[in-house]
Amino acid sequence: MINFNTQLLEEHTSNTAEFLNILNNRRLTIQFQPIVHFQTGCTYGYEALSRGPQDSYFHSPSTLFPFAKSKGLLYPLEKIARELAFEESKKSIKHGKLFINLNSEVIYDTDFNPGHTISLLKEYSLTPRDIVFEITERSAISDFTAFKCVLNHYREQGFQIAIDDAGAGYSSLQAISEIMPDYIKVDRSLVSGIDQNEVKESILEAFVTFSNKMNSKVIAEGIETEEELEKVMKLGIDYGQGFFLARPTNPVKAITKNASYCLERLKENYNKIGKTVEVNIEDEIIFLHGVTEVKRVKASELAFC
């Protein structure tokens, strides 16, 4: 038993030293995974994903970030990851929004400084409108009032907000209704095998209805097959992310030829079918050119035959 505990202590000490080395020397790599707009087949934005060194115990973010949290170093790690994401995006991304992960616990850190992000953006010739903060809820949000106060500060500067991993863990409907995000990223656990699971289909359909009420956009994560892509498109989801569309890379790459072909085929099928849309006289109708908003008009101002 003594030898076993000694071994654990040595491993713990070694891991701590390795982690601090990664942190102090900014030894993170950044990859970008495309988020695709289904109606145009174009890349709408990219999620920045952080990794530790390739041969390291901390290569996977599922090991890296929980360890940082256990040491009280989550904010310094996320700060470095954010800085590197901005730096690498300047080299790799020519257009589209940049989705940056922001752990919900970070804003309670005494060193947290929202103004730091603005100064970074100026350094890399970016604007707040280029950035979407993905709120990852690996633990429950204890104080929504304080949390919304910080998010409102970001929104007032032009940033947008996404809820990540919706439908899994602590990403509850309460969090979505309280935060009123611009984007709802549905967890891959709901997307995986959805073409063969009516319960998942019903849950995802509810998210679409829910998002429409809040004027939010739904992004389906973890799309890995053509069948999953077709199902989420049929449910009315407009954006997606996953290995079937494109893997995380740096420098960034276009979506796969297979995915591009499938999107074109599915769009053609839906256009042939056509859809009837019910509009309340009090609703606001948004006209788009591709993914760009052209104008907004109240339904009551339109002339109908």
N, C-alpha and C positions, 0 to 999 in steps of 0.2 A: 504493500500500500504506500509506503514512504517513497519508494522508487517511482511509482506511478504518479504521485503528486509532484514529485520533482520534475518528471518529464513534462507534465502539463505546465508547470511554472516556466520551464525553459522554453517550451513552444510559445507560450503567451508572451514572454519577454522578447523572443525572436520576432514574433508577429508585430509587436508594438514597435520595435526598432525598424522593421521593414516599412510599416505604415508611415512612420514619421519621416523616413527617408523619401518616400513617395510624395508626401505632403510638402516637405521642405524644398524638394527639387522639382516640384510640379511635374512629376512623372506620370501624367495622365495622357491618354490618347482620346481623341474625339472623333466619332463617326456620325454621319448624318443619314437618316432614313427618310425617304420621300413620303409625303402625305399627298395623296392623289385626289383630284377633283374628278369624280366619275363622269360628269356630263361633258367635260371637255377633254378628258384623258390627259390633262396636263398636271404637272406637279404644282400643288398649291403652296406647299411649305416643306420644311424639314425639321425633324426632331433631332436635337443634339444629344448624343448618347456618350456617356463617359465610361472609360475602361482603365483599369490599372495596367501595369506592364504585362506583356504577353506571357512571360514565364513566372509571373508572381502569384502568390496565394491570393492576392487582391485583384486579380485580373477581372473577375466578374463583379458587376455592380451590386449583385445580391450579397456579396461578401464585403465589398469595399465600404458601402454606405452604412450598413448596420454596425460595422466595427467602429467607424468614425463616430456614430451616435453613442456607442457604449463608452467611448473615451471623451465625450463632450466636445468633439472636434467636427461635428457635422457642418456647422456654418463655414469654418475655414476651408473644408473640402469642397463644399458647394460653391463657395466664392471663387476658388481656383478653377473649378470645372466651368463656371460661367465665363470667367475671363478667357479661358482657352477656347471655349465655344465661339465667342465673339471673334477672337483672333483667327481661328481656323475658317470661320464662315466668310470672312473677308477674302480669303484666298479661294474658296471653293464655290460659294453660292452667288450667283449673278442676280437672281430674282426669287421672290417668294418669302413667306414669313418664316421666322426662326422660332421653333418651339423649345423652350428652356425649362427643365425640371426645377421645381422649387418645393422642397419638403415643407409641409405645413408647420413643422416644429421650429423651423429656422427663424421665423419672424419673432419668436419669443427670445431669441438669443440676444444678450446684452450688447454684443458687437455688431448686430445687424444694422445696416445703414442703407436705406433705399436710395439715397442720393449717390451712392457709389456706382450703381448701375448706369445712371445717366451720364456720369463722367466717362465710363467705359465706352458707352455708345458713341460719344463724340470722338473718342480716340480712334474708333474703327469706322467712322463715317456712317453710322447706323442711326436710326431714329426709333423712338418708342413704338411707332406704328409698324415697325418691322418685327416686333417681338411679341410672342405669346408665352406667358408663364403658365406652365402645367403644374397645378397643385397636386402633389402626390400625398395621399393620406395613409401613410404607413402606421399612423396612430390617430386616434380620434381628436378632432378639434375641440378643445376644452372651452374656449371662449370665442363664440362667433362674433360678438360685438367688436372685440379687439382685433380679431382676424380681418373682418370686413373693413375696419378702419384703415388697416395697412393696404389692403387690396384697392380700396377706393383712392388712396394716395397714388397708387400706380396707375389706375384707370384715368385719373385726372390728368396724368402726364401723357396719355395716349396708348399705354400698354393694353393688351387684351389678356383675358384669363381663360384657362381651360381646366376642367376637372379631369384628372387622369384616373384610369382603372375603375371607371364607373361600373357598378354592379358587382364589385368584389371588395372584400375587406371592409374598411371603414368608409369607403366612398358611397355614402348613403344618400337617399333622396333628400334627407334633411340638409346635408351639405350642399347639394345642388340647388335646392330651393332657397337656401340662405345666401349663397354666394352669387347665384344668377350668372353662371359663366357664359362666355361667348361661345365656347366649344365644350361638348361633352364627349370625352374619349371613352368609348365602351371597351371594357376589359376583354382581352383575348379569350378568357374562359367562357364568355357568352357567345363569341363568334366561332370558336372552334367547333366544327361539326354541326353548325346551325341548320344546314340543309337537311339534316337527319333528326332534328330534335325540335318538336313543336313547342315545348315549354320555353326553350331559349328563344325561339322565334317570337313567341308571345311577349316575353320580357323585353326583347329588343324593340318590338313594335310599340310597347308602352313608353320606352325611352324616346322614340321618335315623336309620339304624341306629346309627351311631356316637354320635349325640347321646342316643339313648334309653339306651344303656349308661352314659352319664355323668350322666343325669338333667338334660340341658340342653335348652333350647328352640331350635328352628330358626326363623330369620326369613329369608324369601326377599326379596332386594332387587331393585329394578329391574323390577318387574312392569308391563308396558306394554300387554298385550293380555288379552282375556277368555280366550283359549286358554291363555296362560301361567298365569293364575290357576287355571284348572280343573286343569291338570296338576300344579301344586305342591300343590294341595289333595288330589288323588288320591294323591300320594306320602306323605301324612300330615303335611305341614307345617301348622302351626297359625297362623303369623303371617306377614304380608307387608307390603311397602312398595313404592311405585312410582307412576309417573304415572297408571296406570290407576285406582288407588285414590284418590290425592289428590296434588296437587303441593305443594311447599314454599310456605308463605305465612306472613305475619304481619300482622294477627292470624290465628289458625288457623281453618281451615274444616273442615266435616264431609266425609266421603268422598263421592265423586260419586254421583249418583242411579243412574247406569249400573252402577257397581261394587256398590252396595247391592242393586240388583235381581239382579245376577248371583250374589252371595253367597247370597241367599235361595233362588234357583232351584237352585244347586248343593247347598246344604244339604238341601233337600227331596229331591233325587235320591239323595243318600247315605243319608239316613234311611230311604228306601224299600228300599234295597238291604240295609242292615244289615251289621254286621261281626262276625266271630268273633274274640275276643281270647284268646290263650293266656296264662295266668297261672301262674307258678311258685309253689309253696306257700310259698316263702321271700320272695316279692315283697311290696312294700308298695303298697296300693291307695289312690289319692288321690281323694277326692270333692270335686267342684267345684260351686259355684253361679255360673254364668257363668264369670268368670275368677278368682273368689275361692275360695281353698282353704277347705273346711269342716272336713274331718278326714282323718286318715291311719289306715288299718287294715291290719294284716298279713293276707295272704291266709289264713294258717293259723288266724286267729281268726274267719273267716267260716264260716257253716254252709252247705254245699252239698247239694242234693238228689241 
